[in-house]
């Protein structure tokens, strides 16, 4: 019999250290470890219905939108997204808000013995993502949520989140990314992402490339599932760029949702909103309350995704890190900020083709500062600068860290110019911490009910508020 001492988690720093100790365990595709750990924990993921969201880009945004819309309908929501920009608490949402530092500490303390006990018993080690996924499932179970909205970390088939059986599965879109894990073609990547769809399930898909459609259709047929497709069962009726966002109307599966204001930059965010609306309709099995949808849309935020964090010069943070993401960034700069010449801060991680990323920005960039986040997977800034210069043919320099790069780019831009920070969510996260940003307004959408007063309570000498 294996005896495991109880880990000591006295404070938040110890809780984060417990999680961080597993970063070195790397990426290990497969479900056996997470399934074993969750069984050890009593399978908390089975105690509430779930929405499961995969896709190359837009997963976090659609996840936040789904939580907003369902929260505005009075449901208690939980969410799991990744990665975080600033603090690990951002990965775990309850009722539209990140879990508190104390809540994180308590939750890690609750699961720490089970994690180490499972590792000892199974003679294995769980990864950082696996332990954070397990933590999310436990947090949502303990909060008795009405729905858990779970974002896939990587791919779908072998992702640790694929232990759930979702009421609605979602694919936001498919493009080339993480080819070393998922395959070198859109078709291969589509097969990995579509594998989150369970037997007899419901699938909602955003705009899909032609190469992905046949693969997804095969999965839908083989699982005898329902399929709600962007452009067929739901669509965007109208979208007009406005001040600080988009005025739009959505044709849902069951109803139309007209004259919504979405305070996000990027036309693709309207597509994400339509996908989220269709997802919520299918989860509830009916048309949504139009006023609730309007409130949810108007309260949306998407940190680090085409986020304006400063003026004079304007500074935009965008975690684009693959060709599709850079294409969306370029289109947004052209459509919503056409008068500015941009000074680019870029840091890239992983095995990525730099020309495939930055070629989308030809003609829009006046200068580039290459840098690297505090991340062992980051590209060397000097090599990155050389590769970017060869594509964009603009003045390019190197800064040792994202904040130094930001300062150089702001100076080059002057008060009338613009700065874009992109290439990696890790770079965006380090820069974002330098700004004193307002509180997240997304809480505004979530309906909360005060606990009723029990007339049988003993008021300890106070006048009985229910006489007679």
Backbone torsions as a table, in degrees:
resi	resn	phi	psi	omega
1	UNK	NA	133.8	-179.7
2	UNK	-88.2	127.8	177.3
3	UNK	-107.6	124.0	-177.9
4	UNK	-116.2	123.5	176.2
5	UNK	-65.7	155.2	179.6
6	UNK	-78.1	120.0	178.1
7	UNK	-63.4	144.0	179.1
8	UNK	-94.1	118.5	179.7
9	UNK	-124.1	79.0	-173.8
10	UNK	-77.7	-23.2	-174.0
11	UNK	-154.3	179.4	-176.5
12	UNK	-62.2	-39.6	-179.9
13	UNK	-59.3	-40.4	178.6
14	UNK	-69.1	-35.6	178.2
15	UNK	-64.5	-45.5	179.3
16	UNK	-65.9	-37.7	178.0
17	UNK	-63.7	-36.9	177.8
18	UNK	-61.7	-42.2	178.0
19	UNK	-69.1	-46.9	-175.4
20	UNK	-63.5	-24.9	-179.9
21	UNK	-62.0	-16.9	-179.1
22	UNK	-99.3	2.3	179.0
23	UNK	-60.8	-39.3	-178.5
24	UNK	-69.0	-5.7	179.5
25	UNK	-78.9	-7.9	171.0
26	UNK	73.3	-163.7	178.4
27	UNK	-100.6	121.7	-178.9
28	UNK	-128.1	89.9	178.8
29	UNK	-57.6	143.2	-179.1
30	UNK	137.9	154.0	-175.2
31	UNK	-109.3	-5.7	-173.4
32	UNK	-66.4	-37.8	-178.0
33	UNK	-70.6	-49.6	-178.4
34	UNK	-64.9	-37.4	178.2
35	UNK	-64.6	-41.7	178.5
36	UNK	-65.1	-42.6	179.4
37	UNK	-64.5	-44.2	-178.9
38	UNK	-66.1	-35.6	174.8
39	UNK	-62.5	-40.6	176.3
40	UNK	-58.8	-33.9	-177.9
41	UNK	-88.7	0.0	-179.7
42	UNK	89.6	20.2	178.3
43	UNK	50.5	61.4	-178.7
44	UNK	-62.8	-25.5	-176.3
45	UNK	-68.4	-10.6	179.9
46	UNK	-92.0	0.7	-172.2
47	UNK	-93.4	2.8	179.6
48	UNK	-154.8	153.9	177.2
49	UNK	-73.3	156.0	-175.0
50	UNK	-134.4	155.7	166.5
51	UNK	-115.7	130.1	-173.8
52	UNK	-115.8	124.2	-170.2
53	UNK	-121.8	119.1	175.5
54	UNK	-117.2	170.6	176.9
55	UNK	147.8	155.5	179.9
56	UNK	-69.8	-44.1	178.2
57	UNK	-135.0	155.2	173.9
58	UNK	88.2	1.0	-177.6
59	UNK	-60.7	-48.2	-176.6
60	UNK	-65.9	-41.6	-179.8
61	UNK	-63.2	-46.6	178.6
62	UNK	-64.2	-38.2	177.3
63	UNK	-59.8	-45.9	179.3
64	UNK	-64.0	-40.1	179.4
65	UNK	-64.1	-43.3	179.1
66	UNK	-62.0	-42.8	177.6
67	UNK	-62.6	-40.3	179.3
68	UNK	-62.8	-47.3	-175.8
69	UNK	-66.5	-47.2	179.8
70	UNK	-67.4	-36.0	176.0
71	UNK	-63.3	-37.4	178.3
72	UNK	-69.0	-18.2	175.5
73	UNK	-91.4	8.1	174.4
74	UNK	93.5	4.4	178.8
75	UNK	-84.6	142.7	172.7
76	UNK	-80.6	117.9	-172.6
77	UNK	-109.4	150.6	169.3
78	UNK	-128.9	153.9	-179.2
79	UNK	-144.5	148.9	174.4
80	UNK	-133.1	117.3	178.9
81	UNK	-131.2	167.1	177.8
82	UNK	-160.9	156.5	-8.7
83	UNK	-80.5	179.9	175.1
84	UNK	-93.3	156.6	179.8
85	UNK	-91.0	-38.9	-173.4
86	UNK	-123.9	-60.8	-176.0
87	UNK	-125.5	149.1	-175.6
88	UNK	-62.8	-24.0	178.4
89	UNK	-57.1	-26.3	-178.2
90	UNK	-61.7	-22.0	-179.0
91	UNK	-71.1	-20.7	-170.9
92	UNK	-120.3	111.7	180.0
93	UNK	-111.0	140.3	171.8
94	UNK	-130.5	121.3	179.3
95	UNK	57.4	36.4	175.2
96	UNK	87.2	-1.8	-178.0
97	UNK	-123.5	145.3	175.3
98	UNK	-60.2	148.7	175.6
99	UNK	-60.1	146.6	-178.6
100	UNK	-75.4	161.0	175.2
101	UNK	-55.5	-40.9	177.6
102	UNK	-66.3	-38.3	177.8
103	UNK	-64.4	-40.1	176.1
104	UNK	-62.3	-46.0	-179.1
105	UNK	-59.2	-47.5	-179.1
106	UNK	-62.3	-40.8	-177.4
107	UNK	-68.5	-42.2	177.3
108	UNK	-63.8	-40.2	177.8
109	UNK	-60.4	-38.4	-178.6
110	UNK	-66.3	-35.4	-173.7
111	UNK	-100.9	-10.5	-170.9
112	UNK	-58.2	-45.5	-179.0
113	UNK	-64.1	-39.3	-179.9
114	UNK	-63.9	-39.4	178.9
115	UNK	-62.9	-51.1	-177.4
116	UNK	-70.2	-34.0	177.0
117	UNK	-65.5	-41.5	178.0
118	UNK	-65.1	-43.6	-179.8
119	UNK	-59.9	-41.5	179.9
120	UNK	-68.2	-43.2	-177.5
121	UNK	-67.5	-40.3	-175.7
122	UNK	-91.2	-2.8	-178.5
123	UNK	52.7	49.0	179.9
124	UNK	-144.7	178.2	174.7
125	UNK	-132.1	136.1	178.2
126	UNK	-88.5	154.4	-178.2
127	UNK	-86.8	170.0	176.6
128	UNK	-57.9	-47.0	-177.8
129	UNK	-65.6	-38.0	179.5
130	UNK	-64.3	-42.2	-178.6
131	UNK	-72.3	-32.9	176.4
132	UNK	-71.4	-34.9	175.6
133	UNK	-63.1	-45.9	178.0
134	UNK	-60.5	-40.6	178.6
135	UNK	-61.6	-41.9	178.5
136	UNK	-62.0	-44.7	-179.4
137	UNK	-62.3	-38.5	178.9
138	UNK	-68.6	-44.8	179.4
139	UNK	-58.1	-43.6	-178.7
140	UNK	-69.6	-36.3	177.6
141	UNK	-65.8	-44.6	-179.4
142	UNK	-64.4	-30.5	179.3
143	UNK	-84.3	-3.3	179.9
144	UNK	53.3	50.1	-178.5
145	UNK	-67.9	155.3	174.5
146	UNK	-81.6	-23.4	-179.9
147	UNK	-157.0	136.4	172.8
148	UNK	-106.7	126.9	179.6
149	UNK	-105.2	112.9	-166.7
150	UNK	-117.8	121.0	178.6
151	UNK	-91.8	133.3	174.1
152	UNK	-64.7	141.5	176.6
153	UNK	-81.8	-50.1	-176.8
154	UNK	-148.7	118.6	176.5
155	UNK	74.4	-109.1	-178.2
156	UNK	172.0	-57.3	-172.7
157	UNK	-55.6	-50.1	-175.0
158	UNK	-107.1	11.6	178.3
159	UNK	-70.7	145.8	-176.2
160	UNK	-60.6	-24.3	179.4
161	UNK	-75.4	-10.7	-174.5
162	UNK	-79.9	18.1	169.8
163	UNK	-82.6	-12.3	-178.1
164	UNK	-86.7	154.8	171.0
165	UNK	-111.1	104.1	-168.6
166	UNK	-87.3	146.3	171.1
167	UNK	-67.3	-39.2	176.5
168	UNK	-135.2	130.2	173.1
169	UNK	-106.1	146.6	-174.0
170	UNK	-133.6	137.8	167.5
171	UNK	-122.7	114.0	-175.1
172	UNK	-73.0	-31.4	-178.0
173	UNK	170.0	165.2	-175.8
174	UNK	-137.5	129.3	174.8
175	UNK	-151.2	176.6	-179.9
176	UNK	-71.3	126.2	174.8
177	UNK	-171.1	149.0	179.8
178	UNK	52.4	44.2	-176.3
179	UNK	-61.2	-27.5	-179.0
180	UNK	-65.2	-21.1	178.6
181	UNK	-106.9	-32.2	-166.8
182	UNK	-109.9	-14.9	-178.2
183	UNK	117.1	164.3	-172.3
184	UNK	-98.1	2.4	-179.3
185	UNK	-128.3	157.8	176.2
186	UNK	-60.2	-37.2	-179.8
187	UNK	-62.6	-44.8	180.0
188	UNK	-64.7	-42.2	179.8
189	UNK	-66.9	-38.5	177.7
190	UNK	-60.0	-40.0	180.0
191	UNK	-63.0	-39.6	179.2
192	UNK	-66.3	-41.9	-177.7
193	UNK	-73.8	-38.7	-179.2
194	UNK	-67.4	-15.5	-178.7
195	UNK	-68.3	-7.9	174.8
196	UNK	-74.4	-15.1	-178.4
197	UNK	-76.2	123.5	-177.0
198	UNK	-92.1	167.8	178.6
199	UNK	-57.5	128.8	178.4
200	UNK	67.8	26.3	-174.9
201	UNK	-89.6	-173.1	176.2
202	UNK	-126.0	127.7	-179.1
203	UNK	-117.8	133.2	172.1
204	UNK	-117.1	129.0	179.9
205	UNK	-124.3	137.9	170.1
206	UNK	-77.8	-165.6	179.9
207	UNK	-58.8	126.9	-178.4
208	UNK	-119.1	142.4	173.6
209	UNK	-65.6	152.3	-177.7
210	UNK	-55.3	-38.5	-178.2
211	UNK	-64.4	-21.6	-178.8
212	UNK	-88.7	-22.9	-170.6
213	UNK	-62.1	-45.7	-178.2
214	UNK	-64.2	-39.3	179.7
215	UNK	-65.1	-44.9	179.2
216	UNK	-65.0	-40.4	178.8
217	UNK	-60.1	-39.1	178.0
218	UNK	-62.7	-41.8	179.2
219	UNK	-66.1	-41.5	178.5
220	UNK	-60.4	-44.9	-179.0
221	UNK	-67.0	-42.2	-176.5
222	UNK	-69.2	-22.5	179.5
223	UNK	-103.0	3.6	-178.4
224	UNK	52.1	47.7	-175.3
225	UNK	-103.0	166.7	171.8
226	UNK	-92.7	147.7	-177.0
227	UNK	-133.7	118.2	175.1
228	UNK	-105.8	115.5	-170.5
229	UNK	-109.8	137.5	171.5
230	UNK	-60.5	134.1	-179.8
231	UNK	88.7	-7.7	179.2
232	UNK	-124.7	-74.5	179.7
233	UNK	-79.8	-20.0	175.5
234	UNK	-151.3	160.7	-175.3
235	UNK	-165.7	173.1	171.3
236	UNK	-94.3	120.7	179.3
237	UNK	-78.8	-38.2	-175.5
238	UNK	-161.6	145.0	176.7
239	UNK	-150.5	121.4	-178.2
240	UNK	-127.2	127.9	-179.9
241	UNK	-68.2	138.2	179.0
242	UNK	-131.3	-165.2	178.7
243	UNK	-77.9	110.1	176.6
244	UNK	80.8	15.4	179.0
245	UNK	163.8	-151.7	-173.5
246	UNK	-131.5	134.7	169.4
247	UNK	-94.2	124.7	-170.7
248	UNK	-148.0	160.7	174.3
249	UNK	-131.4	139.7	-173.0
250	UNK	-121.1	133.4	169.0
251	UNK	-92.5	106.9	-180.0
252	UNK	-84.6	-173.9	177.1
253	UNK	-70.6	-38.6	-174.9
254	UNK	-111.4	-17.2	-173.5
255	UNK	-160.8	171.6	173.9
256	UNK	-102.6	146.3	-179.8
257	UNK	-128.0	102.0	-167.0
258	UNK	-101.1	151.6	171.4
259	UNK	55.6	48.8	175.0
260	UNK	-87.2	144.6	171.5
261	UNK	-109.4	123.7	179.5
262	UNK	-113.8	108.3	-173.2
263	UNK	-82.8	51.3	177.9
264	UNK	-126.5	149.6	175.9
265	UNK	-89.4	145.0	178.2
266	UNK	109.1	118.1	179.7
267	UNK	-59.2	-30.9	179.7
268	UNK	-64.3	-20.4	177.8
269	UNK	-67.4	-27.6	175.6
270	UNK	-67.6	-39.9	173.9
271	UNK	-60.2	-41.6	178.0
272	UNK	-61.8	-40.4	178.6
273	UNK	-62.3	-42.2	179.4
274	UNK	-64.0	-38.2	177.2
275	UNK	-64.3	-41.6	179.7
276	UNK	-66.0	-41.0	178.8
277	UNK	-62.2	-46.7	178.9
278	UNK	-61.9	-37.8	178.2
279	UNK	-61.3	-45.4	-179.0
280	UNK	-68.3	-37.0	175.3
281	UNK	-59.9	-44.7	-178.2
282	UNK	-70.5	-32.9	177.3
283	UNK	-65.4	-43.4	-178.7
284	UNK	-85.3	-18.6	179.5
285	UNK	74.3	27.0	-177.2
286	UNK	-164.1	174.8	172.2
287	UNK	-66.4	152.3	179.9
288	UNK	-91.6	162.3	173.2
289	UNK	-73.3	121.7	-173.5
290	UNK	-63.4	-39.7	179.2
291	UNK	-65.3	-38.8	178.8
292	UNK	-64.9	-39.9	177.4
293	UNK	-63.2	-41.9	-179.8
294	UNK	-62.8	-42.9	178.2
295	UNK	-63.3	-44.3	-179.4
296	UNK	-62.7	-45.3	-179.8
297	UNK	-62.3	-44.5	-175.8
298	UNK	-68.9	-19.0	-179.0
299	UNK	-98.2	4.5	-174.2
300	UNK	-69.6	139.1	168.6
301	UNK	-130.3	158.2	178.1
302	UNK	-146.0	78.9	-174.0
303	UNK	-56.1	133.5	175.8
304	UNK	76.5	6.8	177.9
305	UNK	-122.2	100.2	-176.3
306	UNK	49.2	46.9	-176.0
307	UNK	-98.7	122.6	175.4
308	UNK	-84.1	119.6	-175.5
309	UNK	-115.3	-6.9	179.9
310	UNK	-159.9	160.5	175.4
311	UNK	-124.7	157.1	176.2
312	UNK	50.8	71.3	-3.8
313	UNK	-80.3	157.3	174.4
314	UNK	-67.0	135.6	178.5
315	UNK	-123.2	123.1	179.6
316	UNK	-115.5	130.4	175.2
317	UNK	-105.1	128.5	178.3
318	UNK	-143.8	120.6	-176.0
319	UNK	-80.9	28.0	176.7
320	UNK	-56.1	133.0	-176.9
321	UNK	-145.4	12.9	175.3
322	UNK	-146.1	169.1	-175.3
323	UNK	-56.4	-42.2	179.5
324	UNK	-62.0	-41.2	178.6
325	UNK	-63.9	-42.6	178.2
326	UNK	-67.0	-33.2	175.5
327	UNK	-63.3	-42.3	176.9
328	UNK	-64.6	-39.1	177.3
329	UNK	-62.3	-48.2	-178.9
330	UNK	-61.0	-43.0	-179.7
331	UNK	-63.4	-39.1	-179.3
332	UNK	-67.9	-43.4	178.1
333	UNK	-60.4	-39.8	-178.7
334	UNK	-70.8	-38.6	-173.7
335	UNK	-85.3	-36.0	-172.3
336	UNK	-109.1	-17.9	-179.2
337	UNK	-136.6	54.4	-168.2
338	UNK	-71.8	-19.1	-172.5
339	UNK	-86.9	-4.2	-172.8
340	UNK	-100.6	144.1	166.9
341	UNK	-96.0	127.7	-167.7
342	UNK	-98.3	142.4	174.2
343	UNK	-110.2	118.8	-166.2
344	UNK	-97.7	128.6	166.7
345	UNK	-105.3	122.3	-175.3
346	UNK	-135.6	135.8	170.2
347	UNK	-138.5	137.9	-174.2
348	UNK	-127.8	142.7	176.8
349	UNK	-123.2	157.3	174.6
350	UNK	79.7	-174.2	-175.7
351	UNK	-89.5	85.7	-175.0
352	UNK	-126.5	147.3	176.0
353	UNK	-82.8	111.3	-178.1
354	UNK	-62.1	-44.5	178.1
355	UNK	-58.5	-37.8	179.6
356	UNK	-64.6	-28.1	178.7
357	UNK	-79.9	-60.7	-166.2
358	UNK	-82.5	-12.3	179.2
359	UNK	-60.3	-25.3	177.8
360	UNK	-63.2	-22.3	-173.4
361	UNK	-98.0	8.9	179.1
362	UNK	-56.8	132.6	178.1
363	UNK	85.5	-7.4	-178.8
364	UNK	-107.3	-13.1	-170.3
365	UNK	-112.1	133.1	179.0
366	UNK	-95.2	-30.8	177.8
367	UNK	-158.2	163.5	-176.8
368	UNK	-135.3	137.6	169.4
369	UNK	-119.4	116.0	178.6
370	UNK	-91.0	142.0	-177.1
371	UNK	-151.6	-173.9	178.4
372	UNK	-145.9	139.8	173.5
373	UNK	-76.2	170.6	174.3
374	UNK	-76.2	78.4	-169.3
375	UNK	-154.3	119.6	-176.3
376	UNK	-63.1	-16.9	-179.8
377	UNK	-89.4	3.4	-177.0
378	UNK	-70.2	145.0	170.8
379	UNK	-65.3	146.4	173.1
380	UNK	-61.4	127.4	-175.6
381	UNK	-59.8	-37.7	-179.6
382	UNK	-65.4	-43.0	177.8
383	UNK	-66.7	-37.7	178.1
384	UNK	-63.6	-44.9	179.8
385	UNK	-59.5	-42.0	179.8
386	UNK	-63.7	-43.1	-178.9
387	UNK	-66.9	-39.8	-180.0
388	UNK	-67.8	-43.0	-179.2
389	UNK	-60.2	-37.2	-179.4
390	UNK	-65.1	-26.6	-177.9
391	UNK	-92.2	-45.0	-172.2
392	UNK	-93.3	-21.5	178.2
393	UNK	54.5	50.8	175.9
394	UNK	-132.3	162.8	177.8
395	UNK	-56.7	131.6	-175.3
396	UNK	-132.2	135.9	179.0
397	UNK	-132.6	177.7	-176.7
398	UNK	-127.1	139.1	173.4
399	UNK	-128.9	144.7	-174.6
400	UNK	-68.9	-25.0	-178.3
401	UNK	-146.7	164.6	-177.5
402	UNK	-59.3	-36.1	-178.9
403	UNK	-70.8	-38.1	175.5
404	UNK	-65.1	-39.2	177.6
405	UNK	-64.4	-41.3	178.3
406	UNK	-60.7	-45.5	-179.7
407	UNK	-60.4	-42.8	179.7
408	UNK	-65.0	-41.1	-178.9
409	UNK	-69.0	-37.9	178.8
410	UNK	-66.4	-38.0	177.7
411	UNK	-65.7	-42.0	179.3
412	UNK	-66.1	-35.5	-177.7
413	UNK	-73.0	-35.7	-173.2
414	UNK	68.4	174.5	-174.0
415	UNK	-65.5	-21.4	-177.2
416	UNK	-96.2	-1.8	-175.1
417	UNK	-98.4	-162.8	-179.2
418	UNK	-143.1	150.1	179.3
419	UNK	-125.7	134.1	173.4
420	UNK	-118.9	127.9	176.8
421	UNK	-109.1	122.5	-171.9
422	UNK	-156.5	-177.9	175.1
423	UNK	102.8	-24.4	-176.3
424	UNK	-164.5	134.9	174.6
425	UNK	-65.7	-23.2	177.1
426	UNK	-68.9	-43.6	175.8
427	UNK	-63.3	-47.1	179.4
428	UNK	-58.5	-42.2	-179.9
429	UNK	-62.1	-42.7	179.6
430	UNK	-65.1	-39.5	179.0
431	UNK	-70.5	-40.1	-175.6
432	UNK	-60.2	-33.1	-179.7
433	UNK	-65.2	-17.6	-178.6
434	UNK	-79.6	-9.3	-176.6
435	UNK	-107.9	141.4	177.9
436	UNK	-88.9	85.7	-173.3
437	UNK	-89.1	150.3	178.7
438	UNK	-66.9	163.3	177.9
439	UNK	-61.5	148.9	179.0
440	UNK	-64.7	121.8	-177.5
441	UNK	-82.4	0.4	-174.6
442	UNK	-64.0	-20.9	177.9
443	UNK	-61.1	-22.7	-175.4
444	UNK	-59.7	-26.2	-173.9
445	UNK	-82.4	-22.3	-169.5
446	UNK	-83.1	120.4	179.1
447	UNK	-72.9	133.8	176.0
448	UNK	-128.2	145.5	-178.7
449	UNK	-116.2	131.4	175.9
450	UNK	-71.3	140.8	178.1
451	UNK	-65.4	130.5	-179.9
452	UNK	-67.0	149.9	176.8
453	UNK	-80.1	130.1	179.3
454	UNK	-83.8	118.1	-177.9
455	UNK	-64.4	-13.5	179.5
456	UNK	-88.0	-4.8	-179.0
457	UNK	-61.3	147.7	174.3
458	UNK	-87.9	116.9	-177.4
459	UNK	-91.7	13.9	171.6
460	UNK	49.0	56.5	173.4
461	UNK	94.2	-15.9	177.4
462	UNK	-71.9	156.9	178.3
463	UNK	-60.5	134.6	179.7
464	UNK	-68.1	119.5	-178.9
465	UNK	-76.1	-4.3	179.1
466	UNK	-124.5	65.0	-176.5
467	UNK	-70.1	159.0	173.1
468	UNK	87.3	NA	NA
